[in-house]
Amino acid sequence: METQAHLPLNTLIKELILADLRHCQLIFGLEALGLSPLDNHFLGLSNLIAREMGFKTDQELDVFYEIYQSFMEKSTSFSVAPNGAELKQLAKECHEALSLGKH
């Protein structure tokens, strides 16, 4: 994840999505091995991302979470890399899909 002091909002959102994709790779992998229930490791990044992207109503949030979760599930089909390089394009695609879902 980039650590520059002032990132534009869209860049920050993509970095948060990337962080959550990497996190989902880990927790879905643990769950698949029967090592840990998913509820124990929820970060809540999706709530922050939804709020910052302007999803407010229940209907908007339903659309957001449907799109968002579909991308989180896709993360398990990518190789795990130390810097998340394999997931950067997926994070960008997720951001674009969410932006389209908002309008």
C-alpha positions as a printed NumPy array, in Angstrom:
array([[  0.   ,   0.   ,   0.   ],
       [  1.316,   3.446,  -0.88 ],
       [  2.163,   5.663,   2.077],
       [  2.366,   9.137,   0.542],
       [  1.134,  11.911,   2.828],
       [ -1.597,  13.268,   0.547],
       [ -3.2  ,  10.92 ,  -1.946],
       [ -6.095,  11.973,  -4.163],
       [ -9.339,  10.38 ,  -2.923],
       [ -9.64 ,   7.987,  -5.892],
       [ -6.051,   6.804,  -5.402],
       [ -6.658,   6.326,  -1.679],
       [ -9.829,   4.318,  -2.378],
       [ -7.969,   2.076,  -4.852],
       [ -5.234,   1.503,  -2.24 ],
       [ -7.869,   0.602,   0.377],
       [ -9.531,  -1.803,  -2.062],
       [ -6.128,  -3.363,  -2.774],
       [ -5.476,  -3.773,   0.959],
       [ -8.872,  -5.432,   1.419],
       [ -8.297,  -7.728,  -1.584],
       [ -5.007,  -8.871,  -0.035],
       [ -6.734,  -9.345,   3.316],
       [ -9.495, -11.394,   1.693],
       [ -6.928, -13.66 ,   0.061],
       [ -5.65 , -14.41 ,   3.551],
       [ -8.932, -14.914,   5.367],
       [-10.601, -16.86 ,   2.558],
       [ -7.499, -19.053,   2.395],
       [ -7.632, -19.669,   6.143],
       [-11.342, -20.431,   5.934],
       [-10.742, -22.9  ,   3.094],
       [ -8.256, -24.689,   5.338],
       [-10.755, -24.732,   8.19 ],
       [ -8.421, -22.666,  10.377],
       [-10.456, -19.613,  11.224],
       [-13.99 , -18.254,  10.822],
       [-14.305, -15.186,   8.59 ],
       [-16.153, -13.117,  11.195],
       [-13.068, -13.   ,  13.44 ],
       [-11.054, -10.96 ,  10.945],
       [-13.422,  -8.366,   9.476],
       [-11.566,  -5.062,   8.895],
       [-14.499,  -2.865,   7.939],
       [-12.66 ,  -1.268,   5.019],
       [-15.702,  -1.75 ,   2.815],
       [-17.761,   0.49 ,   5.112],
       [-15.165,   3.253,   4.862],
       [-14.879,   2.877,   1.082],
       [-18.674,   2.934,   0.614],
       [-18.967,   6.088,   2.704],
       [-16.118,   7.888,   0.923],
       [-17.546,   6.972,  -2.485],
       [-20.923,   8.425,  -1.49 ],
       [-23.036,   5.269,  -1.185],
       [-25.678,   6.207,   1.387],
       [-29.119,   4.733,   0.853],
       [-29.921,   1.093,   1.538],
       [-30.426,   0.507,  -2.174],
       [-27.069,   2.122,  -3.033],
       [-25.331,   0.113,  -0.32 ],
       [-26.888,  -3.116,  -1.603],
       [-25.413,  -2.385,  -5.041],
       [-22.067,  -1.453,  -3.493],
       [-21.748,  -4.628,  -1.422],
       [-22.853,  -6.87 ,  -4.278],
       [-20.135,  -5.436,  -6.523],
       [-17.529,  -5.19 ,  -3.769],
       [-17.973,  -8.726,  -2.494],
       [-17.777, -10.155,  -6.009],
       [-14.306,  -8.623,  -6.355],
       [-13.224,  -9.783,  -2.897],
       [-14.149, -13.345,  -3.884],
       [-12.12 , -13.   ,  -7.097],
       [ -9.008, -12.267,  -5.021],
       [ -8.683, -15.951,  -4.158],
       [ -7.947, -16.833,  -7.763],
       [ -4.8  , -14.67 ,  -7.823],
       [ -1.316, -15.554,  -6.641],
       [ -0.342, -14.179,  -3.26 ],
       [  2.467, -11.647,  -3.681],
       [  4.292,  -9.65 ,  -0.979],
       [  3.271,  -6.268,  -2.383],
       [ -0.089,  -7.257,  -3.872],
       [  1.112,  -6.557,  -7.407],
       [ -1.071,  -9.345,  -8.777],
       [ -4.161,  -7.595,  -7.4  ],
       [ -3.546,  -3.98 ,  -8.487],
       [ -5.502,  -4.331, -11.721],
       [ -8.34 ,  -6.061,  -9.868],
       [ -8.454,  -3.159,  -7.378],
       [ -8.675,  -0.704, -10.284],
       [-11.46 ,  -2.732, -11.905],
       [-13.334,  -2.904,  -8.611],
       [-13.101,   0.882,  -8.206],
       [-14.345,   1.403, -11.762],
       [-17.258,  -1.014, -11.267],
       [-18.214,   0.718,  -8.02 ],
       [-18.03 ,   4.127,  -9.704],
       [-20.378,   2.904, -12.441],
       [-22.666,   1.282,  -9.86 ],
       [-23.065,   4.617,  -8.096],
       [-24.545,   6.33 , -11.152]])
